């Protein structure tokens, strides 16, 4: 095993680094190939981070690499706070990957400011958030992975709490937690529950921002399905209902901004209905009724149709 070194003990991403590229483990049953660097995509504006300087991450027996993924497009307003919340975690073995969709604002300037604390970043066009997540998952070296929005932040001890649960529950492959929903700097409410397959057949009852996934789930069952524009994360969970062995942290691990395309969008209801129909969670009639009733309620709430 490669001897690890500390580049800068101030940051969670630079306390434990390997000064050489580790060997990649490949299993014939894996659904995709793992790599350390993405092939150049359309409109690439830049690439960088610790990996491009020859530094990599490697799990230790008592400190697995936890990879954090942030996908961003024109996110200069909140991105620096997001980055700060990751690199200032109390947990030591953190890998941070940022996938930018070709931003035209000051996003790249912010990313480059932290080039010595981010493990790997790429800026190029993509097909949306799930395509960008898939790119990131394909280049992770972490045993575990979380997805943190470009306008969301972690509590300082969030990843340490996850690591503590992993240490005492080696059988789990997914962890959920509470999440504070934020608006204009104030907490609106707390969301997030313990994972339940029964509940999940009705609705997504976990907050993805407050979730940690064992990467093995992706390797064995595939990446996010790009046929869904706003609920591919829900489809991923439904696809893995029988495989998920979950843990739960009954305290808030992250702050999540209210809003986004999936907040109150009719497309959410339509795609959820398609997922339920695909996996036999609803009959064809009840899926149609559920979809259209939800749209009707949305129209009433927006006062578009009386």
LUMNUNU-489708 format. One line per field, with one value per residue (C-alpha): chain; y, z negated, x negated; residue number from 1; residue in one letter. Coordinates in Angstrom, 2 decimals, always signed. Each point is the difference from the previous one (the first is absolute). Last residue first. Layout:
BEGIN
ch <- A,...
c2 <- Y,...
c3 <- Z,...
c1 <- X,...
i <- NUM,...
aa <- A,...
END
This chain:
BEGIN
ch <- A,A,A,A,A,A,A,A,A,A,A,A,A,A,A,A,A,A,A,A,A,A,A,A,A,A,A,A,A,A,A,A,A,A,A,A,A,A,A,A,A,A,A,A,A,A,A,A,A,A,A,A,A,A,A,A,A,A,A,A,A,A,A,A,A,A,A,A,A,A,A,A,A,A,A,A,A,A,A,A,A,A,A,A,A,A,A,A,A,A,A,A,A,A,A,A,A,A,A,A,A,A,A,A,A,A,A,A,A,A,A,A,A,A,A,A,A,A,A,A,A,A,A,A,A,A,A,A,A,A,A,A,A,A,A,A,A,A,A,A,A,A,A,A,A,A,A,A,A,A,A,A,A,A,A,A,A,A,A,A,A,A,A,A,A,A,A,A,A,A,A,A,A,A,A,A,A,A,A,A,A,A,A,A,A,A,A,A,A,A,A,A,A,A,A,A,A,A,A,A,A,A,A,A,A,A,A,A,A,A,A,A,A,A,A,A,A,A,A,A,A,A,A,A,A,A,A,A,A,A,A,A,A,A,A,A,A,A,A,A,A,A,A,A,A,A,A,A,A,A,A,A,A,A,A,A,A,A,A,A,A,A,A,A,A,A,A,A,A,A,A,A,A,A,A,A,A,A,A,A,A,A,A,A,A,A,A,A,A,A,A,A,A,A,A,A,A,A,A,A,A,A,A,A,A,A
c2 <- +27.48,-0.53,+1.88,+0.77,-1.41,-2.27,-0.98,-0.87,-2.08,-1.92,-0.82,-1.14,-2.33,-1.38,-0.58,-2.05,-1.98,-0.83,-1.18,-2.11,-1.36,-1.08,-1.66,-1.85,+1.31,-1.25,-2.27,+1.19,+1.81,+1.36,+1.49,+1.57,+1.45,+1.49,+1.57,+1.50,+1.69,+1.26,+1.46,+1.57,+1.92,+1.94,+0.83,-0.02,-2.25,+2.88,+1.66,+1.68,-0.03,+0.04,-3.01,+0.13,-3.23,-2.60,+0.50,-2.59,-3.46,-1.72,-3.01,-3.27,-1.93,-3.37,+0.63,-3.02,-0.69,+3.63,+0.43,+0.96,+2.10,+1.85,+0.69,+1.05,+2.61,+1.32,+0.09,+2.26,+3.28,-0.75,-3.72,-1.84,+0.71,-2.98,+0.53,-2.54,-3.78,-2.88,-1.51,+2.96,+2.48,-1.90,-0.62,+3.73,-0.22,+2.88,+2.90,+2.15,+3.42,+1.74,-2.86,+0.73,-3.23,-0.72,-0.37,-0.89,-2.85,-3.02,+1.75,-0.34,-3.79,-0.06,+2.14,+2.25,+1.94,+3.47,+3.35,+3.48,+2.90,+3.26,+3.56,+0.72,+3.56,+1.35,+1.20,-3.46,-3.12,-3.60,-1.66,-3.63,-3.13,-3.07,-2.90,-2.73,-2.68,-3.17,-1.41,-3.25,+1.69,+1.55,+1.26,+1.56,+1.16,+1.87,+1.83,+0.84,+1.59,+2.10,+1.03,+0.99,+2.38,+1.53,+3.50,+0.17,-0.40,+2.67,+0.46,+2.42,-2.11,-3.11,-2.72,-3.57,-2.66,-2.89,-2.93,-2.34,+3.00,-0.07,+1.72,+0.39,-1.71,+1.48,+3.51,-0.55,-1.55,+3.02,+2.25,-2.06,+0.15,+3.79,+0.81,-1.15,+1.28,+2.80,+0.36,+1.06,-2.67,-0.14,-2.49,-0.24,+3.48,+1.50,+1.27,+1.28,+1.98,+3.40,-1.84,-1.02,+3.59,+1.33,-2.76,+1.06,+3.68,-0.08,-1.95,-3.51,-3.00,-2.76,-0.14,-3.33,+0.39,-2.89,+0.03,-2.95,-0.08,-2.10,+2.15,+0.56,+3.35,+1.59,+3.32,-1.00,-0.86,+3.03,+2.34,-1.39,+0.59,+3.53,+0.72,-1.32,+2.23,+2.93,-1.24,-2.83,+0.39,-3.77,-2.31,-3.65,-0.72,-3.49,-1.04,-3.14,-1.69,-1.90,-2.70,+0.74,-3.02,-2.38,+2.90,+1.13,+1.66,+3.46,+1.42,+2.59,+0.38,+3.70,-0.80,-2.06,+2.95,+2.14,+0.94,+0.02,+2.81,+1.48,-3.20,+0.80,-3.58,-2.67,-0.90,-3.51,+0.04,-0.73,-2.55,-2.90,-2.55,-2.04,-0.55,-2.65,-1.94,-3.79,-0.52,+1.78,+2.66,+1.35,+3.01,+0.22,+3.12,+3.13,+1.42,+2.50,-1.49,+2.60,+0.20,+3.46,+1.84,-0.48,+0.64,+3.28,+1.60,-2.92,+1.16,-2.41,-2.94,-3.28,-3.52,-2.98,-2.12,-3.45
c3 <- +11.50,+2.12,-0.32,-3.68,-0.75,-2.71,+2.22,+2.89,-2.33,-1.30,+3.58,+0.81,-3.00,+1.08,+3.49,-1.10,-2.68,+2.36,+2.73,-2.51,-1.39,+3.46,+1.04,-3.31,-2.52,-1.51,+2.95,+0.64,+3.26,-1.22,-3.09,+2.06,+2.53,-2.79,-1.53,+3.42,+0.36,-3.57,+0.27,+3.37,-1.69,-1.88,-3.68,-0.92,+2.55,+2.10,-2.97,-3.15,-3.73,-0.79,-1.90,-3.24,-0.99,-2.72,-2.08,-2.72,-0.18,+1.98,+1.80,+1.31,+3.00,+1.61,+3.59,+2.28,+0.22,+0.73,+2.54,+3.11,-2.21,-1.33,+3.46,+1.28,-2.78,+0.99,+3.62,-1.06,+1.87,+3.63,+0.17,+3.09,-1.27,-2.36,-2.81,+0.00,-0.03,-2.27,-1.16,+0.33,-1.13,-3.18,-0.60,-0.42,-3.47,-0.21,-2.48,-0.28,-1.47,+3.37,+1.21,-2.64,-0.74,+0.28,+3.76,+0.34,+0.05,+0.69,-2.09,-3.10,+0.18,+0.87,-3.05,-0.35,-3.26,+0.51,+1.47,-0.43,-2.45,+0.55,+1.29,-1.40,+0.71,+2.30,+2.67,+0.17,-1.58,-0.32,-2.83,+0.77,-2.16,+0.87,+2.42,+0.21,+2.68,+0.36,-3.51,-1.13,-1.63,-2.71,-2.79,+2.25,+2.63,-2.68,-1.18,+3.60,+0.63,-3.13,+1.03,+3.41,-1.58,-2.64,+1.52,+1.13,+3.75,+2.45,+2.91,+2.95,+2.28,-1.09,-1.98,+1.32,-2.26,+0.74,-1.93,+0.80,+1.51,+3.04,+2.18,+3.75,+1.31,-2.80,+1.19,+3.60,-1.19,-2.18,+3.03,+2.08,-2.90,-0.29,+3.65,+3.41,-0.34,+1.30,-1.41,-3.21,-1.88,-3.61,-1.96,-3.53,-1.14,-2.72,+2.10,+2.81,-2.52,+1.74,+3.29,-0.99,-0.86,+3.29,+1.82,-1.51,+0.93,+2.71,+3.27,-1.44,+2.16,-1.81,-2.98,-1.65,-3.42,-1.80,-3.66,-1.70,-3.80,-2.29,-3.13,-1.42,-1.81,+3.20,+1.09,+3.63,+0.44,-1.63,+1.72,+3.40,-0.63,-1.31,+3.14,+2.21,-1.28,+2.41,+2.60,+1.11,+3.77,+0.47,-2.82,-0.96,-3.39,-0.87,-3.40,-0.22,-3.36,-0.06,-2.65,-3.32,-2.31,+2.46,+2.13,+3.31,+2.61,+1.53,+2.76,+0.52,+3.30,+0.67,+2.41,-2.80,-2.40,+2.13,+3.63,+3.19,+2.29,+2.45,+1.77,+2.73,+0.72,-2.07,-0.67,-1.38,-3.74,-2.30,-2.79,+1.60,-1.03,+2.70,-0.10,-1.04,-2.11,+0.29,+1.43,-3.03,+0.42,-2.79,+1.06,-1.16,-1.94,+1.69,-2.08,-2.81,-2.02,-2.00,-3.58,-1.57,+3.28,+0.51,-3.62,-0.04,-2.58,-0.03,+3.29,+2.27,-2.39,+1.22,+0.65,+0.47,+2.89,-0.93
c1 <- +59.83,-3.13,-3.25,+0.49,-3.48,+1.44,+2.92,-2.30,-2.21,+3.04,+1.03,-3.53,+0.07,+3.37,-1.38,-2.99,+1.85,+2.85,-2.38,-1.96,+3.28,+1.14,-3.26,-0.22,-2.48,-3.27,-0.69,-3.53,+0.72,+3.36,-1.58,-2.78,+2.45,+2.14,-3.11,-0.79,+3.39,+0.10,-3.50,+0.78,+2.82,-2.67,+0.61,-3.69,-1.72,-1.34,-1.66,+1.23,-0.75,-3.72,-1.31,-1.99,-1.71,-0.59,+3.15,+0.53,+1.49,-2.72,+1.50,-1.45,+1.19,-0.49,+1.09,+0.16,+3.75,+0.85,-2.82,+2.00,+2.27,-3.04,-1.42,+3.44,+0.21,-3.45,+1.15,+2.88,-0.64,-0.94,+0.74,-1.23,-3.52,+0.14,-2.52,-2.84,+0.12,+1.03,-3.31,-2.37,+2.64,+0.84,-3.73,-0.45,+1.49,+2.41,+0.16,+3.11,+0.77,+0.20,+2.20,+2.62,+1.86,+3.72,+0.25,+3.66,+2.50,-2.23,-2.59,+2.14,-0.09,-3.70,-0.74,-3.03,-0.07,+1.36,-0.98,+1.44,-0.45,+1.87,-0.38,-3.45,-1.06,-2.71,+2.41,+1.57,-1.47,+1.21,-1.94,-0.83,+0.43,-2.01,-0.22,-2.63,-0.45,-2.06,+0.34,-1.68,-3.01,+2.20,-2.30,-2.66,+2.49,+1.97,-3.11,-0.93,+3.42,-0.31,-3.51,+1.39,+2.51,-2.31,-0.29,+3.67,+0.08,+1.08,+2.43,-0.06,-2.21,+1.89,-1.77,+0.07,-1.51,-2.33,-1.45,-2.88,-1.73,-2.27,+2.56,-0.45,+3.16,+2.12,-0.94,+1.04,+3.25,+0.71,-0.55,+2.43,+2.45,-0.30,+0.56,-1.16,-3.55,-2.21,-3.49,-1.78,-1.93,-1.12,-2.07,-1.29,+1.04,-2.24,-2.91,+2.25,+2.06,-0.20,+0.39,+3.54,+0.94,-1.37,+1.85,+3.34,-0.36,+2.69,-0.03,+0.14,-0.85,+1.87,-2.32,-0.83,-1.60,-1.71,-1.03,-1.68,+0.09,-2.20,-0.33,+3.49,+0.37,+1.31,-1.52,-0.57,+3.67,+1.67,-2.44,+0.94,+3.72,-0.62,-2.04,+2.78,+2.80,+0.30,-2.50,+2.27,-0.02,+0.24,-1.00,-0.28,-1.55,-1.21,-1.35,-2.14,-0.45,-3.29,+0.11,-1.69,-0.40,-1.62,-1.35,+1.45,-2.20,+0.22,-2.18,-2.74,-1.89,+0.65,+2.85,+1.50,-0.17,+2.27,+0.34,+2.02,+1.07,+2.46,+1.06,+2.50,+1.03,-1.72,-3.61,-0.32,+0.47,-2.94,-0.42,+1.84,+2.62,+1.69,+3.74,+2.54,-2.51,+0.33,-3.50,-1.44,-2.69,-2.19,-2.04,-3.59,-0.89,-1.41,-2.85,-0.48,+2.89,+1.91,+1.24,+0.34,+0.71,+3.74,+1.01,-1.90,-2.30,-2.42,-1.51,-1.85,+0.15,-1.53,+1.17,-2.28,+1.20,+1.27
i <- 306,305,304,303,302,301,300,299,298,297,296,295,294,293,292,291,290,289,288,287,286,285,284,283,282,281,280,279,278,277,276,275,274,273,272,271,270,269,268,267,266,265,264,263,262,261,260,259,258,257,256,255,254,253,252,251,250,249,248,247,246,245,244,243,242,241,240,239,238,237,236,235,234,233,232,231,230,229,228,227,226,225,224,223,222,221,220,219,218,217,216,215,214,213,212,211,210,209,208,207,206,205,204,203,202,201,200,199,198,197,196,195,194,193,192,191,190,189,188,187,186,185,184,183,182,181,180,179,178,177,176,175,174,173,172,171,170,169,168,167,166,165,164,163,162,161,160,159,158,157,156,155,154,153,152,151,150,149,148,147,146,145,144,143,142,141,140,139,138,137,136,135,134,133,132,131,130,129,128,127,126,125,124,123,122,121,120,119,118,117,116,115,114,113,112,111,110,109,108,107,106,105,104,103,102,101,100,99,98,97,96,95,94,93,92,91,90,89,88,87,86,85,84,83,82,81,80,79,78,77,76,75,74,73,72,71,70,69,68,67,66,65,64,63,62,61,60,59,58,57,56,55,54,53,52,51,50,49,48,47,46,45,44,43,42,41,40,39,38,37,36,35,34,33,32,31,30,29,28,27,26,25,24,23,22,21,20,19,18,17,16,15,14,13,12,11,10,9,8,7,6,5,4,3,2,1
aa <- X,X,X,X,X,X,X,X,X,X,X,X,X,X,X,X,X,X,X,X,X,X,X,X,X,X,X,X,X,X,X,X,X,X,X,X,X,X,X,X,X,X,X,X,X,X,X,X,X,X,X,X,X,X,X,X,X,X,X,X,X,X,X,X,X,X,X,X,X,X,X,X,X,X,X,X,X,X,X,X,X,X,X,X,X,X,X,X,X,X,X,X,X,X,X,X,X,X,X,X,X,X,X,X,X,X,X,X,X,X,X,X,X,X,X,X,X,X,X,X,X,X,X,X,X,X,X,X,X,X,X,X,X,X,X,X,X,X,X,X,X,X,X,X,X,X,X,X,X,X,X,X,X,X,X,X,X,X,X,X,X,X,X,X,X,X,X,X,X,X,X,X,X,X,X,X,X,X,X,X,X,X,X,X,X,X,X,X,X,X,X,X,X,X,X,X,X,X,X,X,X,X,X,X,X,X,X,X,X,X,X,X,X,X,X,X,X,X,X,X,X,X,X,X,X,X,X,X,X,X,X,X,X,X,X,X,X,X,X,X,X,X,X,X,X,X,X,X,X,X,X,X,X,X,X,X,X,X,X,X,X,X,X,X,X,X,X,X,X,X,X,X,X,X,X,X,X,X,X,X,X,X,X,X,X,X,X,X,X,X,X,X,X,X,X,X,X,X,X,X,X,X,X,X,X,X
END
